[in-house]
Each structure stands twice: as C-alpha cells, then as structure tokens.
Amino acid sequence: MKYLVFGATGNIGSRVAQRLIDSGARPSVFVRSAKRAKALFGDQVDIHIGDLENPGPSLAKALVGVDGILLVTDGSDLEKRDRAVSFAASHAGVGHVVKLSTLDVRTAIGTGPWHAQGEDAIRESGVAFTFIQAAGFMSNALSWSESIRREGVLRSSTGGGKIAFIHPDDIAAVATASLTTRDYDGQALAITGPEALSYGEMAVAIGRAIGKPVRFEEITDGQAYARTVEWAGKGAYADALVDIWRAVRESRLDTVTDGVKQITGREPIPFDQWAVENASSFQ
C-alpha cells in the first residue's frame, strides 16, 4: 500500500509518517521544505514538494498510485485545502482520506466550524474518509512554558473548567490504524485523553514533573485575548482560542471518550506522563 502524508513535518503528521516507516512502509510526503523532511526521515520517504495554497501539477503528481492519505490542515480557510486535496484524490483514484479534525466540530466551538467545512468538502468529493475528531493536544501546553520557567505560573481564562487533552502519540496511533486497516471508513472517531483536567490540575502535574510548584492564575477573556494577539496577531485564530478557553471555563469541552482504547486496545496516555516527557521545556 502507498500512503501520502500532508503535514508530514508537523506534530502529528511526522509521527504518522514515522509509524508507517517503522511498519516497513515507504510513505510519500507532501511538504514545502525538502530539507526539513530529509532531516526528519532521511531517505526513508518519497518527497514531493508543493504548497496547498497553490498546488498546481505538484499535487496531481504526488497522488499517482496512492492508496491512502493523511490530511493535516489548519487555519480558518482550511476547507479550501481539504477540498483541493480530496477532489484531486478522487480524480486520481485514491481509495481513502484520513483527515485530522477536531472534537469541536460537534459543538461549533473555536476552530470547530473550520474543520466542519473541511469535513463537508471531503464528503462532497466522494472519496472514502475517516475523520479523527481529536480533543486539544497535550502539546498545546508547551505554550505555557515561558511563564512557568520564569515565574512558576500558568495563566489562563479557563477557570476551573476541565478538558481531556490527548497525547499526540495517541492521535498518531489512531490515524495510522485508520490508514492501514481501513476498519473505520466512513466514521468520525472521537478521541480524547483519559480524563478531563482543569488547567490548575495540569499546572500541578507539571510542577510534580519539574520538582517545583506551579500555580494557576485566572485571567479574564479580555486579558487572554490581548496576550494571544501579542504572538498570533488579531484575527480568526485569536478569536477561536479565546472561544475555546471560554468553553472550557463553562464546562462545554469536558468530554471524555474511550475512542483511543477501542482503536488501539490500550488506555490513552495520561497528562502526567506527557508532563514528565516534556519536563525540560518547563525548567
């Protein structure tokens, strides 16, 4: 089987590509930077250079002979890229598209509407699909690293609300199983971490991992927005993040599913383990 990974140099795509390599496959990757792909995978992948903002003939060439696709896209206009890939895949005779989506499509919160439009585009293409509707990534917590290193504090507008962050390795495991088994065609797989935790509880877990206390400090939505604009700029992404944090505070994102166990046969990785694995980022 021939697999093509979009977003192969990113957090999830790189993990899926490596899992495919470890299984004995030689995946193809569609990337903007061949240098970065070679640094990650050496000569174990076939590299196709292109940009989904203007795919042109590079996309059609990359799809030749492909059986399954992992599609990782982001941004408020991701529907445009999901549409381009899925319709080109259908035309090329690709059998299956696995899209990394978000659990928030079910609640229309934050980036949920963007991914819902992307899912609709893939459905319209007629290609077989699996949607991986994942909770927020544990790796998102790396954005707290600077304030924890400098001040021993995690600031957020989430209050006491909880969310079941999921380990990137669990997302990659589910995505790889979906690609290679075809057991989940036509399904939207809702996957989360093992338990919903407040940001305060996650601060405590990071503190245990680094051996010093980390306190939680609640801020307002306005403060959260201002802080986000400093690094993300004004626009849809900053608005979406504040919307997500508000939904956490209001207990609208505390869903926990057994999706990871059903698909992988094991329990999902807890936040405590992720914190230990990434302790150096917070020290």
C-alpha positions in Angstrom: 0.0 0.0 0.0 1.2 3.5 -0.8 0.5 6.3 1.6 0.8 10.1 1.2 1.1 12.3 4.3 0.2 16.0 4.2 1.7 17.9 7.1 4.4 15.4 7.5 6.9 17.8 9.2 4.3 18.8 11.8 3.4 17.4 15.2 1.0 14.6 14.2 2.0 14.1 10.5 5.6 13.4 11.4 4.5 10.8 14.0 2.3 9.0 11.5 5.0 9.1 8.8 7.4 7.5 11.3 4.9 4.9 12.3 4.4 3.9 8.7 8.2 3.7 8.2 8.6 1.6 11.3 5.9 -0.8 9.9 8.0 -1.4 6.8 6.2 1.0 4.5 7.8 3.8 2.5 5.4 6.7 2.7 5.3 9.7 0.5 5.2 13.2 2.0 3.9 16.4 0.5 5.9 19.3 2.0 7.1 22.8 1.3 10.6 22.1 2.5 12.6 19.1 1.3 15.4 19.9 3.7 13.1 19.6 6.7 11.6 16.4 5.5 15.1 14.9 4.9 16.2 16.0 8.4 13.3 14.1 9.9 13.1 11.0 7.7 16.4 10.7 5.8 15.9 8.7 2.6 13.0 6.6 4.1 10.3 8.6 2.4 9.5 9.9 -1.1 9.4 13.6 -1.0 7.0 15.7 -3.1 7.5 19.5 -2.9 4.4 21.7 -3.1 2.1 24.2 -1.4 -1.6 23.6 -1.0 -2.2 27.3 -1.3 -1.3 26.9 -5.0 -0.9 23.1 -5.6 -0.8 23.1 -9.4 0.6 19.9 -11.0 2.6 19.0 -7.9 -0.5 17.7 -6.2 -1.6 15.6 -9.1 1.9 14.1 -9.4 2.1 13.3 -5.7 -1.2 11.4 -5.8 -0.2 9.0 -8.6 -0.5 5.4 -7.3 -1.5 6.5 -3.8 -3.9 4.2 -1.8 -4.4 6.3 1.3 -3.9 9.9 2.5 -3.4 11.5 5.9 -4.5 15.1 5.6 -3.5 17.6 8.2 -4.5 21.2 7.6 -5.1 24.3 9.7 -6.3 27.9 9.5 -9.7 29.5 9.0 -9.6 28.7 5.3 -8.6 25.0 5.7 -11.8 24.0 3.8 -10.1 25.3 0.6 -7.2 22.9 1.0 -9.3 20.0 2.2 -11.4 20.4 -0.9 -8.4 20.7 -3.3 -6.8 17.5 -1.9 -9.9 15.4 -1.6 -11.3 16.2 -5.1 -7.8 15.7 -6.6 -7.6 12.4 -4.7 -11.0 11.3 -6.0 -9.9 12.1 -9.6 -6.7 10.2 -9.1 -8.5 7.1 -7.8 -7.1 7.3 -4.2 -9.1 5.0 -2.0 -9.2 6.7 1.3 -8.6 10.1 3.1 -7.9 10.3 6.8 -8.5 13.9 8.0 -7.2 15.1 11.3 -10.2 17.1 12.5 -11.3 18.3 16.0 -13.8 17.2 18.6 -15.0 20.8 18.5 -16.9 20.2 15.2 -19.6 18.6 17.4 -20.1 21.8 19.3 -19.2 24.5 16.8 -16.6 26.0 19.2 -13.3 27.6 18.3 -11.8 26.0 15.2 -14.7 23.5 15.0 -16.6 25.3 12.2 -13.4 25.4 10.1 -13.0 21.7 10.3 -16.7 21.0 9.8 -16.5 22.8 6.5 -13.4 20.7 5.6 -15.2 17.5 6.5 -18.1 18.6 4.3 -15.8 19.2 1.4 -14.3 15.7 1.7 -17.7 14.2 1.9 -18.7 16.0 -1.3 -15.6 14.7 -3.1 -17.0 11.1 -2.9 -13.7 9.6 -1.7 -13.9 7.2 1.3 -13.0 9.1 4.5 -12.2 8.7 8.2 -12.3 11.8 10.4 -10.1 11.9 13.5 -12.0 14.2 15.8 -9.4 14.8 18.5 -9.6 16.8 21.7 -7.0 19.5 22.3 -3.4 18.3 22.1 -1.3 17.9 25.3 1.5 19.5 23.4 -0.5 22.8 23.4 0.6 23.1 27.0 4.1 23.9 25.7 2.7 27.4 25.2 2.8 27.8 29.0 6.5 27.0 29.2 7.8 30.6 29.3 5.7 31.8 32.2 6.3 28.6 34.1 10.0 28.8 33.6 10.2 32.5 34.5 7.5 32.8 37.2 6.3 29.4 38.1 2.8 30.3 37.0 0.2 29.2 34.4 -2.2 32.0 33.4 -5.5 31.2 31.6 -9.1 32.3 31.3 -10.3 28.7 31.7 -11.1 29.0 35.4 -12.0 25.7 37.0 -13.3 24.2 33.8 -11.8 20.9 32.5 -10.7 19.4 29.2 -9.4 15.9 28.3 -6.2 16.8 26.4 -4.9 14.0 24.3 -1.3 12.9 23.8 0.0 13.4 20.2 1.2 9.8 20.1 -2.4 8.6 20.7 -3.7 10.7 17.8 -0.9 9.3 15.6 -1.7 5.8 16.6 -5.4 6.2 15.8 -4.6 7.9 12.5 -2.2 5.2 11.5 -4.6 2.4 12.3 -7.3 4.2 10.3 -5.0 4.4 7.3 -3.6 0.9 7.4 -6.6 -1.2 8.4 -9.5 0.6 6.6 -11.6 -0.5 9.5 -13.0 2.9 10.1 -14.1 4.1 6.7 -17.0 6.5 6.8 -16.6 7.1 10.5 -15.8 10.2 12.6 -13.7 8.9 15.5 -14.0 11.0 18.7 -10.8 10.6 20.7 -9.7 12.3 24.0 -7.2 11.8 26.8 -8.1 9.5 29.7 -9.6 12.2 32.0 -10.7 15.8 31.9 -8.4 18.1 34.0 -8.6 21.7 34.8 -5.6 24.0 33.9 -4.9 24.2 37.6 -4.6 20.4 37.9 -2.4 20.4 34.8 -0.2 23.1 36.4 0.2 20.8 39.5 1.1 17.9 37.3 3.8 19.9 35.5 5.1 21.0 39.0 5.4 17.4 40.0 7.4 16.7 36.8 9.8 19.5 37.3 10.1 19.3 41.1 8.8 22.7 42.0 5.4 24.3 42.5 3.5 25.7 39.5 0.5 27.9 40.5 -2.6 28.6 38.3 -3.7 32.2 37.9 -7.1 33.0 36.3 -7.3 35.9 33.9 -10.2 37.5 32.0 -11.2 36.8 28.4 -10.0 40.3 27.6 -6.6 39.6 29.1 -6.4 36.3 27.4 -7.2 37.9 24.0 -4.6 40.7 24.5 -1.9 38.1 25.4 -2.8 36.0 22.4 -2.7 38.9 20.0 0.9 39.6 21.1 2.1 36.4 19.4 -0.7 35.4 17.0 -1.9 38.8 15.8 -5.5 39.9 15.6 -7.9 37.7 13.6 -9.8 34.5 13.4 -7.2 32.4 15.2 -7.0 34.6 18.3 -10.8 34.7 18.4 -11.0 30.9 18.2 -8.6 30.4 21.0 -10.5 32.7 23.4 -13.7 30.9 22.4 -12.2 27.6 23.2 -10.9 28.8 26.6 -14.3 30.3 27.4 -16.0 27.0 26.5 -13.6 25.1 28.8 -14.5 27.5 31.7 -18.2 26.9 31.0 -17.7 23.1 31.1 -18.6 22.7 27.5 -15.4 20.8 26.5 -15.0 18.3 29.3 -16.0 15.3 27.1 -14.1 12.0 27.7 -14.4 9.1 25.2 -12.9 5.6 25.1 -12.0 6.0 21.4 -8.3 5.5 21.8 -8.8 2.2 23.7 -11.3 0.9 21.2 -9.0 1.5 18.3 -5.5 0.8 19.8 -6.5 -1.7 22.5 -4.8 0.3 25.3 -5.7 3.2 27.5 -4.7 6.7 26.3 -1.6 8.2 27.7 -2.2 10.4 30.8 -1.2 14.1 31.2 1.2 13.2 34.0 3.3 11.1 31.6 3.3 13.8 29.0 4.5 16.3 31.6 7.4 14.0 32.6 8.3 13.5 28.9 8.4 17.3 28.4 9.7 18.4 31.8 12.8 20.1 30.2 10.6 22.6 28.4 9.3 23.9 31.7 12.6 24.0 33.7 
